[in-house]
Amino acid sequence: MRRQLLDILACPVCKHHPLTLEVFEENEEVIAGKLTCPSCGNVYAIKDGIPDMVPPGR
C-alpha cells in the first residue's frame, strides 16, 4: 500500500478520516501493518500490501 493512499482512505463504518497507520513491514510501500480508526476503534489489517477495509463482522 502506498502511504499516499492514507489521504483518501476513510473508515467504512463511521466514515472518519484520516486513519492511523502502524507499519510492521515496509520497503517502497507498506507491506504489512494496520489501519486504526481513532473515532470508532475499528482495526483494518494490511497484508501483502493490500488494506482489508471490510467492516468487522462481515
C-alpha distance matrix in Angstrom:
0.0 3.8 6.4 8.5 7.1 9.2 12.1 12.3 11.3 14.6 16.0 17.4 20.5 21.8 19.7 19.2 17.0 15.3 13.7 13.8 11.0 12.2 10.5 12.3 10.9 9.2 10.3 9.1 5.4 5.0 6.6 8.6 9.7 10.8 11.2 14.9 17.0 19.8 22.1 22.4 20.8 18.7 15.8 12.7 11.2 7.8 9.1 8.4 4.6 5.8 7.0 10.7 12.3 15.7 18.4 20.1 23.2 22.2
3.8 0.0 3.8 5.4 5.6 8.0 10.2 11.3 11.3 14.9 17.1 18.8 22.0 22.7 20.2 19.4 16.6 14.7 13.9 14.0 11.4 13.1 11.6 14.0 12.5 9.9 10.2 7.9 5.0 6.2 9.1 11.4 12.0 13.0 12.7 16.2 18.0 20.3 22.7 23.6 22.2 20.5 18.0 15.3 14.3 11.1 12.7 11.9 8.1 9.4 10.2 13.9 14.8 18.5 20.8 22.8 26.1 25.2
6.4 3.8 0.0 3.8 5.3 5.8 8.1 10.2 10.4 13.6 15.9 18.3 21.2 21.3 18.8 17.4 14.3 12.0 11.4 11.2 8.9 11.1 10.3 13.4 12.7 10.3 11.3 9.4 6.9 7.1 10.7 12.1 11.6 12.2 11.3 14.3 15.9 17.7 20.3 21.7 20.3 19.2 16.9 14.9 14.4 11.8 14.2 14.2 10.6 11.7 11.3 14.9 15.3 19.1 20.8 22.7 26.2 25.7
8.5 5.4 3.8 0.0 3.8 5.3 5.7 7.9 9.4 12.9 15.9 18.1 21.1 21.0 18.0 16.8 13.4 11.5 12.1 12.9 11.5 14.3 13.9 17.2 16.4 13.9 14.4 11.8 9.8 10.6 13.9 15.5 15.0 15.0 13.4 16.1 16.9 18.6 20.7 22.4 21.7 20.6 18.8 16.8 16.9 14.5 16.9 16.8 13.0 13.4 12.9 16.4 16.0 19.8 21.5 23.9 27.4 26.6
7.1 5.6 5.3 3.8 0.0 3.8 5.3 5.6 6.2 10.0 12.8 14.6 17.9 18.1 15.2 14.6 11.7 10.3 10.4 11.9 10.8 13.8 13.8 16.9 16.4 14.5 15.6 13.4 10.5 10.5 13.2 14.4 13.7 13.2 11.3 14.1 14.8 17.1 18.8 20.0 19.4 17.9 16.3 13.9 14.3 12.2 14.8 15.1 11.4 10.8 9.9 13.0 12.4 16.1 18.0 20.6 23.9 23.0
9.2 8.0 5.8 5.3 3.8 0.0 3.8 5.4 5.2 8.1 10.9 13.5 16.2 16.0 13.2 11.8 8.7 6.8 7.0 8.5 8.1 11.6 12.6 16.0 16.4 15.0 16.7 15.1 12.1 11.2 14.2 14.5 12.9 11.7 9.2 11.3 11.7 13.6 15.6 17.1 16.5 15.6 14.2 12.6 13.7 12.3 15.6 16.6 13.1 12.5 10.5 13.4 12.3 16.0 17.1 19.4 23.0 22.6
12.1 10.2 8.1 5.7 5.3 3.8 0.0 3.8 6.1 8.7 12.1 14.6 17.3 16.5 13.2 11.9 8.3 7.0 9.0 11.1 11.5 15.1 16.1 19.7 19.9 18.1 19.4 17.2 14.7 14.5 17.6 18.2 16.7 15.4 12.6 14.1 13.7 15.2 16.6 18.6 18.7 18.0 17.3 15.9 17.3 16.0 19.1 20.0 16.3 15.6 13.8 16.4 14.8 18.3 19.2 21.9 25.4 24.8
12.3 11.3 10.2 7.9 5.6 5.4 3.8 0.0 3.8 6.6 10.2 11.9 15.0 14.5 11.0 10.8 8.0 7.9 9.6 12.5 13.1 16.7 17.8 21.0 21.3 19.8 21.1 19.0 16.1 15.7 18.3 18.8 17.4 15.8 12.8 14.3 13.5 15.6 16.3 17.8 18.3 17.1 16.7 14.9 16.7 15.7 18.7 19.6 16.2 14.6 12.6 14.7 12.6 15.8 16.9 19.9 23.2 22.3
11.3 11.3 10.4 9.4 6.2 5.2 6.1 3.8 0.0 3.8 6.9 8.8 11.9 12.0 9.0 8.9 6.8 6.9 7.1 10.3 10.9 14.4 15.8 18.8 19.5 18.6 20.5 19.0 15.7 14.4 16.6 16.5 14.8 12.7 9.6 11.1 10.4 13.1 13.9 14.8 15.1 13.5 13.0 11.2 13.3 12.8 16.0 17.6 14.5 12.5 9.8 11.4 9.1 12.4 13.3 16.2 19.6 18.8
14.6 14.9 13.6 12.9 10.0 8.1 8.7 6.6 3.8 0.0 3.8 6.2 8.7 8.3 5.3 5.4 4.7 6.1 6.4 10.2 11.9 15.3 17.5 20.4 21.7 21.3 23.6 22.4 19.0 17.2 19.2 18.4 16.2 13.4 9.8 10.0 8.2 10.8 10.8 11.6 12.5 11.3 11.8 10.9 13.8 14.4 17.8 19.9 17.2 14.9 11.6 12.2 9.1 11.7 11.5 14.4 17.7 17.3
16.0 17.1 15.9 15.9 12.8 10.9 12.1 10.2 6.9 3.8 0.0 3.8 5.4 5.7 4.6 5.3 6.7 8.1 7.1 10.3 12.3 15.2 17.6 20.2 21.9 22.2 24.8 24.2 20.6 18.3 19.7 18.2 15.8 12.4 9.1 8.4 6.2 9.4 8.9 8.6 9.6 7.9 9.1 8.9 12.4 13.9 17.3 19.9 17.8 15.2 11.6 11.1 7.7 9.5 8.4 11.0 14.3 14.4
17.4 18.8 18.3 18.1 14.6 13.5 14.6 11.9 8.8 6.2 3.8 0.0 3.8 6.0 5.5 8.1 9.9 11.7 10.8 14.0 15.5 18.1 20.3 22.4 23.9 24.3 26.8 26.1 22.4 20.2 21.1 19.8 17.8 14.6 11.7 11.4 9.6 12.8 11.7 10.5 11.9 9.4 10.8 10.0 13.4 15.0 17.9 20.5 18.7 15.5 12.1 10.7 6.9 7.4 6.3 9.7 12.4 11.8
20.5 22.0 21.2 21.1 17.9 16.2 17.3 15.0 11.9 8.7 5.4 3.8 0.0 3.8 5.9 8.2 11.1 13.1 12.0 14.9 17.0 19.3 21.9 23.9 25.9 26.6 29.4 29.0 25.3 22.8 23.7 21.8 19.4 15.9 13.1 11.7 9.3 11.9 10.0 8.1 10.1 8.2 10.8 11.2 14.9 17.2 20.1 23.0 21.6 18.5 14.9 13.1 9.6 9.1 6.3 8.7 11.1 11.4
21.8 22.7 21.3 21.0 18.1 16.0 16.5 14.5 12.0 8.3 5.7 6.0 3.8 0.0 3.8 5.5 9.1 11.4 11.2 14.3 17.0 19.7 22.6 25.0 27.2 27.6 30.4 29.8 26.3 23.9 25.3 23.5 20.8 17.2 13.9 12.0 8.7 10.3 7.6 6.9 9.9 9.4 12.3 13.3 17.1 19.2 22.4 25.3 23.5 20.7 17.0 15.8 12.3 12.6 10.0 12.0 14.5 15.2
19.7 20.2 18.8 18.0 15.2 13.2 13.2 11.0 9.0 5.3 4.6 5.5 5.9 3.8 0.0 3.8 6.5 9.2 9.8 13.4 15.9 19.1 21.7 24.5 26.2 26.2 28.7 27.6 24.2 22.2 23.9 22.7 20.2 16.9 13.4 12.2 9.1 11.0 9.1 9.6 12.0 11.3 13.3 13.5 17.0 18.4 21.8 24.3 21.9 19.3 15.8 15.3 11.6 12.8 11.2 14.0 16.8 16.7
19.2 19.4 17.4 16.8 14.6 11.8 11.9 10.8 8.9 5.4 5.3 8.1 8.2 5.5 3.8 0.0 3.8 6.3 7.3 10.6 13.7 16.9 19.8 22.8 24.8 24.7 27.3 26.5 23.2 21.1 23.2 21.8 19.0 15.6 11.9 10.3 6.9 7.9 6.4 8.3 10.4 10.6 12.5 13.3 16.7 18.1 21.7 24.2 21.8 19.6 16.1 16.1 12.9 14.7 13.1 15.3 18.5 19.0
17.0 16.6 14.3 13.4 11.7 8.7 8.3 8.0 6.8 4.7 6.7 9.9 11.1 9.1 6.5 3.8 0.0 3.0 5.6 9.0 11.8 15.4 18.0 21.4 23.0 22.4 24.8 23.6 20.5 18.8 21.4 20.4 17.8 14.9 11.2 10.4 7.9 8.8 8.8 11.2 12.4 12.6 13.5 13.6 16.6 17.1 20.8 23.0 20.1 18.4 15.1 16.1 13.3 15.9 15.1 17.4 20.9 21.1
15.3 14.7 12.0 11.5 10.3 6.8 7.0 7.9 6.9 6.1 8.1 11.7 13.1 11.4 9.2 6.3 3.0 0.0 3.8 6.7 9.3 13.0 15.5 19.0 20.6 20.0 22.3 21.2 18.3 16.6 19.4 18.5 15.8 13.2 9.7 9.3 7.7 8.4 9.7 12.1 12.5 12.8 13.0 13.1 15.5 15.8 19.5 21.5 18.5 17.3 14.3 15.8 13.6 16.6 16.1 18.2 21.8 22.2
13.7 13.9 11.4 12.1 10.4 7.0 9.0 9.6 7.1 6.4 7.1 10.8 12.0 11.2 9.8 7.3 5.6 3.8 0.0 3.8 6.4 9.9 12.7 15.9 17.8 17.7 20.5 20.0 16.8 14.5 16.8 15.5 12.5 9.6 6.0 5.6 5.0 6.7 8.9 10.5 9.9 9.8 9.4 9.7 12.1 12.7 16.5 18.9 16.2 15.1 11.8 13.1 11.3 14.4 13.9 15.5 19.2 19.8
13.8 14.0 11.2 12.9 11.9 8.5 11.1 12.5 10.3 10.2 10.3 14.0 14.9 14.3 13.4 10.6 9.0 6.7 3.8 0.0 3.8 6.7 10.0 13.3 15.6 15.8 18.8 18.8 15.9 13.3 15.6 13.9 10.6 8.1 5.4 5.0 6.3 6.9 10.3 11.9 10.1 10.6 9.4 10.1 11.7 12.2 15.9 18.4 16.0 15.6 12.6 14.3 13.3 16.4 16.0 16.8 20.6 21.6
11.0 11.4 8.9 11.5 10.8 8.1 11.5 13.1 10.9 11.9 12.3 15.5 17.0 17.0 15.9 13.7 11.8 9.3 6.4 3.8 0.0 3.8 6.4 9.8 11.8 12.0 15.1 15.4 12.5 9.6 12.0 10.4 7.3 6.0 4.7 6.6 9.2 10.5 13.8 14.9 12.6 12.3 9.9 9.6 10.0 9.6 13.1 15.2 12.8 13.1 10.7 13.0 13.1 16.4 16.8 17.5 21.2 22.0
12.2 13.1 11.1 14.3 13.8 11.6 15.1 16.7 14.4 15.3 15.2 18.1 19.3 19.7 19.1 16.9 15.4 13.0 9.9 6.7 3.8 0.0 3.8 6.7 9.4 10.6 14.1 15.3 12.8 9.4 11.1 8.8 5.5 5.3 6.4 8.1 11.4 12.4 16.0 16.6 13.6 13.4 10.4 10.4 9.7 9.5 12.3 14.5 12.9 13.8 11.9 14.0 14.9 17.8 18.3 18.3 21.8 22.9
10.5 11.6 10.3 13.9 13.8 12.6 16.1 17.8 15.8 17.5 17.6 20.3 21.9 22.6 21.7 19.8 18.0 15.5 12.7 10.0 6.4 3.8 0.0 3.8 5.8 6.9 10.5 12.2 10.0 6.6 8.0 6.3 4.3 6.7 8.8 11.3 14.7 16.1 19.6 20.0 17.1 16.3 13.0 12.1 10.2 8.7 10.7 12.1 10.7 12.5 11.8 14.3 16.0 19.0 20.1 20.2 23.6 24.2
12.3 14.0 13.4 17.2 16.9 16.0 19.7 21.0 18.8 20.4 20.2 22.4 23.9 25.0 24.5 22.8 21.4 19.0 15.9 13.3 9.8 6.7 3.8 0.0 3.8 6.9 10.6 13.2 11.4 8.0 7.7 5.2 4.7 8.0 11.2 13.6 17.3 18.7 22.1 22.1 18.8 17.8 14.2 13.2 10.5 9.2 9.9 11.2 11.0 13.2 13.0 15.1 17.4 20.0 21.2 20.8 23.8 24.6
10.9 12.5 12.7 16.4 16.4 16.4 19.9 21.3 19.5 21.7 21.9 23.9 25.9 27.2 26.2 24.8 23.0 20.6 17.8 15.6 11.8 9.4 5.8 3.8 0.0 3.8 7.1 10.1 8.8 6.3 5.3 4.9 6.7 10.4 13.3 16.3 19.8 21.6 24.9 25.0 21.9 20.6 16.9 15.2 12.2 9.8 9.6 9.5 9.3 12.4 13.2 15.8 18.5 21.2 23.0 23.0 25.9 26.2
9.2 9.9 10.3 13.9 14.5 15.0 18.1 19.8 18.6 21.3 22.2 24.3 26.6 27.6 26.2 24.7 22.4 20.0 17.7 15.8 12.0 10.6 6.9 6.9 3.8 0.0 3.8 6.5 5.6 4.4 5.2 6.9 8.7 12.0 14.2 17.4 20.6 22.4 25.6 26.1 23.4 22.1 18.6 16.7 14.0 11.0 11.1 10.2 8.9 12.3 13.5 16.7 19.0 22.2 24.2 24.7 27.8 27.8
10.3 10.2 11.3 14.4 15.6 16.7 19.4 21.1 20.5 23.6 24.8 26.8 29.4 30.4 28.7 27.3 24.8 22.3 20.5 18.8 15.1 14.1 10.5 10.6 7.1 3.8 0.0 3.8 5.3 6.6 7.2 10.1 12.3 15.5 17.4 20.8 23.8 25.6 28.8 29.4 26.9 25.5 22.1 19.8 17.2 13.8 13.5 11.6 10.2 13.9 15.8 19.1 21.5 24.7 27.0 27.8 30.9 30.5
9.1 7.9 9.4 11.8 13.4 15.1 17.2 19.0 19.0 22.4 24.2 26.1 29.0 29.8 27.6 26.5 23.6 21.2 20.0 18.8 15.4 15.3 12.2 13.2 10.1 6.5 3.8 0.0 3.8 7.1 8.8 12.0 13.9 16.6 17.8 21.2 23.8 25.7 28.7 29.6 27.5 26.0 22.9 20.4 18.2 14.7 14.8 12.7 10.4 13.8 15.7 19.3 21.2 24.6 27.1 28.4 31.5 30.8
5.4 5.0 6.9 9.8 10.5 12.1 14.7 16.1 15.7 19.0 20.6 22.4 25.3 26.3 24.2 23.2 20.5 18.3 16.8 15.9 12.5 12.8 10.0 11.4 8.8 5.6 5.3 3.8 0.0 3.8 6.1 9.2 10.9 13.3 14.3 17.9 20.5 22.6 25.5 26.2 24.1 22.5 19.3 16.7 14.7 11.1 11.6 10.0 7.1 10.2 11.9 15.6 17.4 20.8 23.3 24.6 27.8 27.1
5.0 6.2 7.1 10.6 10.5 11.2 14.5 15.7 14.4 17.2 18.3 20.2 22.8 23.9 22.2 21.1 18.8 16.6 14.5 13.3 9.6 9.4 6.6 8.0 6.3 4.4 6.6 7.1 3.8 0.0 3.8 5.8 7.1 9.6 11.1 14.7 17.6 19.8 22.7 23.2 20.9 19.2 15.9 13.5 11.3 7.9 8.9 8.4 5.7 8.6 9.5 13.0 15.1 18.4 20.6 21.6 24.8 24.4
6.6 9.1 10.7 13.9 13.2 14.2 17.6 18.3 16.6 19.2 19.7 21.1 23.7 25.3 23.9 23.2 21.4 19.4 16.8 15.6 12.0 11.1 8.0 7.7 5.3 5.2 7.2 8.8 6.1 3.8 0.0 3.8 6.9 10.0 12.4 16.0 19.2 21.7 24.5 24.4 21.8 19.8 16.2 13.5 10.5 6.9 6.3 5.1 4.1 7.6 9.4 12.3 15.1 18.0 20.4 21.0 23.9 23.4
8.6 11.4 12.1 15.5 14.4 14.5 18.2 18.8 16.5 18.4 18.2 19.8 21.8 23.5 22.7 21.8 20.4 18.5 15.5 13.9 10.4 8.8 6.3 5.2 4.9 6.9 10.1 12.0 9.2 5.8 3.8 0.0 3.8 7.1 10.2 13.5 16.9 19.4 22.3 21.8 19.0 17.0 13.2 11.0 7.7 5.0 4.9 6.1 6.2 8.2 8.8 11.0 13.9 16.4 18.4 18.5 21.3 21.4
9.7 12.0 11.6 15.0 13.7 12.9 16.7 17.4 14.8 16.2 15.8 17.8 19.4 20.8 20.2 19.0 17.8 15.8 12.5 10.6 7.3 5.5 4.3 4.7 6.7 8.7 12.3 13.9 10.9 7.1 6.9 3.8 0.0 3.8 7.1 10.0 13.6 15.8 18.8 18.5 15.5 13.9 10.2 8.7 6.1 4.9 7.0 9.3 8.6 9.6 8.6 10.6 12.7 15.4 16.7 16.6 19.8 20.3
10.8 13.0 12.2 15.0 13.2 11.7 15.4 15.8 12.7 13.4 12.4 14.6 15.9 17.2 16.9 15.6 14.9 13.2 9.6 8.1 6.0 5.3 6.7 8.0 10.4 12.0 15.5 16.6 13.3 9.6 10.0 7.1 3.8 0.0 3.8 6.4 10.0 12.5 15.3 14.8 11.9 10.2 6.6 5.5 4.4 5.3 8.5 11.6 10.5 10.2 7.8 9.0 10.3 12.9 13.6 13.6 17.0 17.8
11.2 12.7 11.3 13.4 11.3 9.2 12.6 12.8 9.6 9.8 9.1 11.7 13.1 13.9 13.4 11.9 11.2 9.7 6.0 5.4 4.7 6.4 8.8 11.2 13.3 14.2 17.4 17.8 14.3 11.1 12.4 10.2 7.1 3.8 0.0 3.8 6.8 9.5 12.1 12.1 9.8 8.4 5.7 5.0 6.3 7.3 11.1 14.0 12.1 11.1 7.9 9.1 8.9 11.9 12.1 12.8 16.5 17.2
14.9 16.2 14.3 16.1 14.1 11.3 14.1 14.3 11.1 10.0 8.4 11.4 11.7 12.0 12.2 10.3 10.4 9.3 5.6 5.0 6.6 8.1 11.3 13.6 16.3 17.4 20.8 21.2 17.9 14.7 16.0 13.5 10.0 6.4 3.8 0.0 3.8 6.2 8.8 8.7 6.2 5.8 4.5 6.3 8.7 10.8 14.3 17.5 15.9 14.7 11.2 11.5 10.5 12.8 11.9 12.1 15.8 17.2
17.0 18.0 15.9 16.9 14.8 11.7 13.7 13.5 10.4 8.2 6.2 9.6 9.3 8.7 9.1 6.9 7.9 7.7 5.0 6.3 9.2 11.4 14.7 17.3 19.8 20.6 23.8 23.8 20.5 17.6 19.2 16.9 13.6 10.0 6.8 3.8 0.0 3.8 5.4 5.8 5.0 5.4 6.5 8.5 11.7 13.7 17.4 20.4 18.6 16.9 13.2 13.2 11.1 13.0 11.4 12.1 15.8 17.1
19.8 20.3 17.7 18.6 17.1 13.6 15.2 15.6 13.1 10.8 9.4 12.8 11.9 10.3 11.0 7.9 8.8 8.4 6.7 6.9 10.5 12.4 16.1 18.7 21.6 22.4 25.6 25.7 22.6 19.8 21.7 19.4 15.8 12.5 9.5 6.2 3.8 0.0 3.8 6.0 5.5 8.0 9.4 11.9 14.8 16.8 20.4 23.5 21.5 20.3 16.7 16.9 14.9 16.8 14.8 15.2 18.6 20.4
22.1 22.7 20.3 20.7 18.8 15.6 16.6 16.3 13.9 10.8 8.9 11.7 10.0 7.6 9.1 6.4 8.8 9.7 8.9 10.3 13.8 16.0 19.6 22.1 24.9 25.6 28.8 28.7 25.5 22.7 24.5 22.3 18.8 15.3 12.1 8.8 5.4 3.8 0.0 3.8 5.9 8.3 11.0 13.5 16.9 19.1 22.7 25.8 23.9 22.1 18.4 18.0 15.4 16.7 14.2 14.8 17.9 19.6
22.4 23.6 21.7 22.4 20.0 17.1 18.6 17.8 14.8 11.6 8.6 10.5 8.1 6.9 9.6 8.3 11.2 12.1 10.5 11.9 14.9 16.6 20.0 22.1 25.0 26.1 29.4 29.6 26.2 23.2 24.4 21.8 18.5 14.8 12.1 8.7 5.8 6.0 3.8 0.0 3.8 5.7 9.2 12.0 15.5 18.3 21.6 25.0 23.6 21.5 17.7 16.6 14.1 14.6 11.6 11.6 14.4 16.5
20.8 22.2 20.3 21.7 19.4 16.5 18.7 18.3 15.1 12.5 9.6 11.9 10.1 9.9 12.0 10.4 12.4 12.5 9.9 10.1 12.6 13.6 17.1 18.8 21.9 23.4 26.9 27.5 24.1 20.9 21.8 19.0 15.5 11.9 9.8 6.2 5.0 5.5 5.9 3.8 0.0 3.8 6.4 9.9 13.0 15.9 19.1 22.6 21.5 19.8 16.1 15.2 13.4 14.2 11.6 10.9 14.0 16.4
18.7 20.5 19.2 20.6 17.9 15.6 18.0 17.1 13.5 11.3 7.9 9.4 8.2 9.4 11.3 10.6 12.6 12.8 9.8 10.6 12.3 13.4 16.3 17.8 20.6 22.1 25.5 26.0 22.5 19.2 19.8 17.0 13.9 10.2 8.4 5.8 5.4 8.0 8.3 5.7 3.8 0.0 3.8 6.8 10.1 13.3 16.3 19.9 18.9 16.8 13.2 11.7 10.0 10.5 8.1 7.4 10.8 12.9
15.8 18.0 16.9 18.8 16.3 14.2 17.3 16.7 13.0 11.8 9.1 10.8 10.8 12.3 13.3 12.5 13.5 13.0 9.4 9.4 9.9 10.4 13.0 14.2 16.9 18.6 22.1 22.9 19.3 15.9 16.2 13.2 10.2 6.6 5.7 4.5 6.5 9.4 11.0 9.2 6.4 3.8 0.0 3.8 6.6 9.8 12.8 16.4 15.7 13.9 10.5 9.4 8.9 10.0 8.9 8.2 11.8 13.4
12.7 15.3 14.9 16.8 13.9 12.6 15.9 14.9 11.2 10.9 8.9 10.0 11.2 13.3 13.5 13.3 13.6 13.1 9.7 10.1 9.6 10.4 12.1 13.2 15.2 16.7 19.8 20.4 16.7 13.5 13.5 11.0 8.7 5.5 5.0 6.3 8.5 11.9 13.5 12.0 9.9 6.8 3.8 0.0 3.8 6.7 9.7 13.2 12.3 10.2 6.8 5.7 5.8 7.7 8.1 8.4 11.9 12.5
11.2 14.3 14.4 16.9 14.3 13.7 17.3 16.7 13.3 13.8 12.4 13.4 14.9 17.1 17.0 16.7 16.6 15.5 12.1 11.7 10.0 9.7 10.2 10.5 12.2 14.0 17.2 18.2 14.7 11.3 10.5 7.7 6.1 4.4 6.3 8.7 11.7 14.8 16.9 15.5 13.0 10.1 6.6 3.8 0.0 3.8 6.2 9.9 9.7 8.3 5.9 5.6 7.8 9.6 11.0 10.8 13.9 14.2
7.8 11.1 11.8 14.5 12.2 12.3 16.0 15.7 12.8 14.4 13.9 15.0 17.2 19.2 18.4 18.1 17.1 15.8 12.7 12.2 9.6 9.5 8.7 9.2 9.8 11.0 13.8 14.7 11.1 7.9 6.9 5.0 4.9 5.3 7.3 10.8 13.7 16.8 19.1 18.3 15.9 13.3 9.8 6.7 3.8 0.0 3.8 6.8 6.0 5.3 4.2 6.1 8.9 11.5 13.6 14.1 17.1 16.8
9.1 12.7 14.2 16.9 14.8 15.6 19.1 18.7 16.0 17.8 17.3 17.9 20.1 22.4 21.8 21.7 20.8 19.5 16.5 15.9 13.1 12.3 10.7 9.9 9.6 11.1 13.5 14.8 11.6 8.9 6.3 4.9 7.0 8.5 11.1 14.3 17.4 20.4 22.7 21.6 19.1 16.3 12.8 9.7 6.2 3.8 0.0 3.8 5.3 5.4 6.5 7.6 11.2 13.1 15.7 15.9 18.2 17.7
8.4 11.9 14.2 16.8 15.1 16.6 20.0 19.6 17.6 19.9 19.9 20.5 23.0 25.3 24.3 24.2 23.0 21.5 18.9 18.4 15.2 14.5 12.1 11.2 9.5 10.2 11.6 12.7 10.0 8.4 5.1 6.1 9.3 11.6 14.0 17.5 20.4 23.5 25.8 25.0 22.6 19.9 16.4 13.2 9.9 6.8 3.8 0.0 3.8 5.6 8.5 10.3 13.8 15.8 18.7 19.3 21.6 20.6
4.6 8.1 10.6 13.0 11.4 13.1 16.3 16.2 14.5 17.2 17.8 18.7 21.6 23.5 21.9 21.8 20.1 18.5 16.2 16.0 12.8 12.9 10.7 11.0 9.3 8.9 10.2 10.4 7.1 5.7 4.1 6.2 8.6 10.5 12.1 15.9 18.6 21.5 23.9 23.6 21.5 18.9 15.7 12.3 9.7 6.0 5.3 3.8 0.0 3.8 6.7 9.7 12.5 15.2 18.1 19.3 22.0 20.9
5.8 9.4 11.7 13.4 10.8 12.5 15.6 14.6 12.5 14.9 15.2 15.5 18.5 20.7 19.3 19.6 18.4 17.3 15.1 15.6 13.1 13.8 12.5 13.2 12.4 12.3 13.9 13.8 10.2 8.6 7.6 8.2 9.6 10.2 11.1 14.7 16.9 20.3 22.1 21.5 19.8 16.8 13.9 10.2 8.3 5.3 5.4 5.6 3.8 0.0 3.8 6.3 9.1 11.7 14.8 16.3 18.9 17.5
7.0 10.2 11.3 12.9 9.9 10.5 13.8 12.6 9.8 11.6 11.6 12.1 14.9 17.0 15.8 16.1 15.1 14.3 11.8 12.6 10.7 11.9 11.8 13.0 13.2 13.5 15.8 15.7 11.9 9.5 9.4 8.8 8.6 7.8 7.9 11.2 13.2 16.7 18.4 17.7 16.1 13.2 10.5 6.8 5.9 4.2 6.5 8.5 6.7 3.8 0.0 3.8 5.9 9.0 11.7 13.3 16.2 15.3
10.7 13.9 14.9 16.4 13.0 13.4 16.4 14.7 11.4 12.2 11.1 10.7 13.1 15.8 15.3 16.1 16.1 15.8 13.1 14.3 13.0 14.0 14.3 15.1 15.8 16.7 19.1 19.3 15.6 13.0 12.3 11.0 10.6 9.0 9.1 11.5 13.2 16.9 18.0 16.6 15.2 11.7 9.4 5.7 5.6 6.1 7.6 10.3 9.7 6.3 3.8 0.0 3.8 5.7 8.6 10.0 12.7 11.5
12.3 14.8 15.3 16.0 12.4 12.3 14.8 12.6 9.1 9.1 7.7 6.9 9.6 12.3 11.6 12.9 13.3 13.6 11.3 13.3 13.1 14.9 16.0 17.4 18.5 19.0 21.5 21.2 17.4 15.1 15.1 13.9 12.7 10.3 8.9 10.5 11.1 14.9 15.4 14.1 13.4 10.0 8.9 5.8 7.8 8.9 11.2 13.8 12.5 9.1 5.9 3.8 0.0 3.8 6.2 8.8 11.7 10.6
15.7 18.5 19.1 19.8 16.1 16.0 18.3 15.8 12.4 11.7 9.5 7.4 9.1 12.6 12.8 14.7 15.9 16.6 14.4 16.4 16.4 17.8 19.0 20.0 21.2 22.2 24.7 24.6 20.8 18.4 18.0 16.4 15.4 12.9 11.9 12.8 13.0 16.8 16.7 14.6 14.2 10.5 10.0 7.7 9.6 11.5 13.1 15.8 15.2 11.7 9.0 5.7 3.8 0.0 3.8 6.4 8.6 6.8
18.4 20.8 20.8 21.5 18.0 17.1 19.2 16.9 13.3 11.5 8.4 6.3 6.3 10.0 11.2 13.1 15.1 16.1 13.9 16.0 16.8 18.3 20.1 21.2 23.0 24.2 27.0 27.1 23.3 20.6 20.4 18.4 16.7 13.6 12.1 11.9 11.4 14.8 14.2 11.6 11.6 8.1 8.9 8.1 11.0 13.6 15.7 18.7 18.1 14.8 11.7 8.6 6.2 3.8 0.0 3.8 6.4 6.1
20.1 22.8 22.7 23.9 20.6 19.4 21.9 19.9 16.2 14.4 11.0 9.7 8.7 12.0 14.0 15.3 17.4 18.2 15.5 16.8 17.5 18.3 20.2 20.8 23.0 24.7 27.8 28.4 24.6 21.6 21.0 18.5 16.6 13.6 12.8 12.1 12.1 15.2 14.8 11.6 10.9 7.4 8.2 8.4 10.8 14.1 15.9 19.3 19.3 16.3 13.3 10.0 8.8 6.4 3.8 0.0 3.8 5.6
23.2 26.1 26.2 27.4 23.9 23.0 25.4 23.2 19.6 17.7 14.3 12.4 11.1 14.5 16.8 18.5 20.9 21.8 19.2 20.6 21.2 21.8 23.6 23.8 25.9 27.8 30.9 31.5 27.8 24.8 23.9 21.3 19.8 17.0 16.5 15.8 15.8 18.6 17.9 14.4 14.0 10.8 11.8 11.9 13.9 17.1 18.2 21.6 22.0 18.9 16.2 12.7 11.7 8.6 6.4 3.8 0.0 3.8
22.2 25.2 25.7 26.6 23.0 22.6 24.8 22.3 18.8 17.3 14.4 11.8 11.4 15.2 16.7 19.0 21.1 22.2 19.8 21.6 22.0 22.9 24.2 24.6 26.2 27.8 30.5 30.8 27.1 24.4 23.4 21.4 20.3 17.8 17.2 17.2 17.1 20.4 19.6 16.5 16.4 12.9 13.4 12.5 14.2 16.8 17.7 20.6 20.9 17.5 15.3 11.5 10.6 6.8 6.1 5.6 3.8 0.0
